[in-house]
């Protein structure tokens, strides 16, 4: 089992014909993802040969869905075109849109996320690495060779920390790893992922990675206290961040005492979450919980 992305997912890539699109499509294919084509209205009807596989280019997401049965799109277009790309995918009725693009204006993100929700499309991101169900499918830019299938779920605001925890726990493995993105507005929250992992029979434990800024982790802590029965282990980046300085993601802005790493850590611990001081310590806590030592 996995959440949001399975071995049966059929993936389109909006922006596949660009240099970055081709590079990451190759990586997805190498990971076993069923990439069924790309979308570029200017190159509709052509094909792109990637490592011996000829992938069709469609003029629209709707056309790609009709031709291939695609249910996932990975958005790798420049920021100026991202809102239109996600809106088109949502209007076509795609189930999942993974928005890798960074630098999207917040008002654009607010608009396309609302549009997608109204049409039943889940958005992962923007400004995210995507998600991977190891051994099944990989939608985005997450390295596929640093971990293995397993029974741990991972949800993270930070792409780099997603990779680090995947590597630290490569011997344990993961059901699904979701990088939700670090922008102030994202389509899928910690709470959305916690809910899905709670319902997944093949996820035994969840790792939650947060960072300074906003109140997403505090809200996740309240949700865990009321609704999550599986063990959760956390890590909050930014405990040593200097006060009054904006760091990292666009969403990593601290205002007064709100959004500090310490406040988030305390909220999670009050909800019964074991919180590591470093990624390595977090991985040790995961192993200890799985082994029944804590």
C-alpha positions, -999 to 999 in steps of 0.1 A, spaced: 0 0 0 10 37 -3 -7 71 -1 -16 93 -31 8 75 -55 8 37 -63 24 13 -88 -8 18 -109 -5 56 -112 -1 68 -148 19 100 -149 19 130 -173 47 156 -172 38 192 -180 70 206 -192 86 173 -202 101 187 -234 123 212 -215 158 204 -203 147 200 -167 116 182 -177 135 156 -197 161 151 -170 136 144 -143 113 124 -165 143 101 -172 148 97 -134 111 89 -129 112 63 -156 144 48 -141 125 45 -108 98 25 -124 72 53 -127 46 47 -154 52 80 -173 27 79 -202 36 112 -219 41 149 -217 21 181 -223 32 210 -245 7 227 -268 35 239 -291 49 204 -296 16 184 -297 18 153 -318 56 148 -315 74 123 -294 104 125 -271 128 96 -270 141 91 -234 165 62 -230 149 42 -258 113 49 -249 93 72 -272 69 93 -251 40 111 -268 36 149 -264 -1 160 -260 -16 194 -266 -34 194 -233 -38 174 -201 -73 165 -211 -60 149 -244 -33 131 -225 -58 117 -200 -81 105 -228 -53 88 -247 -35 72 -218 -57 71 -187 -33 93 -168 -44 102 -133 -13 121 -121 5 151 -136 39 165 -126 42 202 -132 77 213 -143 69 246 -160 83 281 -153 66 301 -125 48 324 -149 29 295 -165 23 273 -134 -11 287 -125 -24 280 -160 -8 246 -161 -24 235 -128 -57 251 -137 -58 232 -169 -50 199 -152 -77 205 -126 -103 214 -153 -94 181 -170 -102 162 -138 -68 148 -130 -67 133 -96 -32 145 -85 -11 175 -95 25 175 -82 38 211 -86 76 211 -85 80 247 -97 94 272 -72 91 310 -72 53 310 -80 36 342 -67 15 334 -36 -16 349 -51 -12 325 -81 -9 295 -57 -39 306 -37 -59 308 -69 -49 274 -85 -51 255 -52 -87 268 -47 -95 259 -83 -81 224 -80 -99 217 -47 -132 228 -63 -127 202 -90 -115 174 -68 -78 176 -77 -52 171 -50 -22 194 -53 12 185 -38 33 217 -36 42 241 -50 79 244 -45 83 208 -35 103 177 -44 71 157 -50 64 123 -36 77 87 -39 63 54 -30 96 34 -31 96 4 -54 63 16 -69 63 51 -83 81 84 -81 64 117 -91 88 146 -89 125 151 -83 131 129 -52 161 106 -57 148 71 -60 179 52 -50 185 64 -15 159 43 3 138 12 0 101 1 4 90 -2 40 64 6 66 72 41 76 55 72 62 73 106 58 58 141 54 81 170 52 81 207 44 118 206 34 130 188 3 166 184 15 154 170 49 131 146 30 162 132 13 182 131 45 156 112 65 150 88 36 188 81 36 191 79 73 162 53 74 171 34 42 174 2 62 139 6 75 123 18 43 91 38 35 56 33 23 54 69 9 75 100 13 57 133 6 75 166 3 46 190 8 66 222 0 79 252 19 58 280 5 33 299 27 4 283 8 5 246 -2 -21 223 -16 -15 193 8 -8 198 45 9 178 72 -26 170 85 -37 157 51 -8 133 50 -12 122 86 -48 114 79 -39 93 49 -11 75 67 -34 68 96 -58 50 72 -30 31 53 -28 -4 67 8 -8 56 22 23 74 32 16 110 48 49 120 49 84 106 79 108 105 69 145 105 95 170 94 88 207 100 107 240 101 104 275 114 76 298 102 38 295 102 17 273 124 14 241 103 32 220 129 12 233 158 -20 225 139 -6 191 131 1 185 168 -35 192 176 -47 168 149 -23 141 162 -36 145 197 -72 140 186 -71 117 156 -38 98 151 -33 64 169 0 54 151 33 66 166 47 98 152 83 109 154 92 145 145 120 168 136 119 206 134 146 225 115 156 259 128 163 255 165 195 274 161 181 300 137 189 336 147 159 357 158 145 382 134 160 367 102 141 351 73 157 319 64 152 290 39 117 287 23 93 315 17 72 301 45 100 300 70 92 335 84 90 339 122 69 367 137 76 373 174 72 340 193 49 325 166 64 300 143 96 293 163 111 259 163 109 256 200 72 264 201 66 237 174 87 212 192 69 218 225 35 215 208 44 182 192 58 167 224 27 177 242 8 156 217 30 126 224 53 130 195 89 121 201 110 149 186 147 145 176 173 173 179 189 163 147 179 141 117 202 114 129 187 114 163 153 114 147 162 83 128 174 66 160 140 74 177 122 59 147 142 26 151 137 26 188 99 30 185 97 3 158 118 -20 180 95 -14 210 123 2 230 104 35 237 
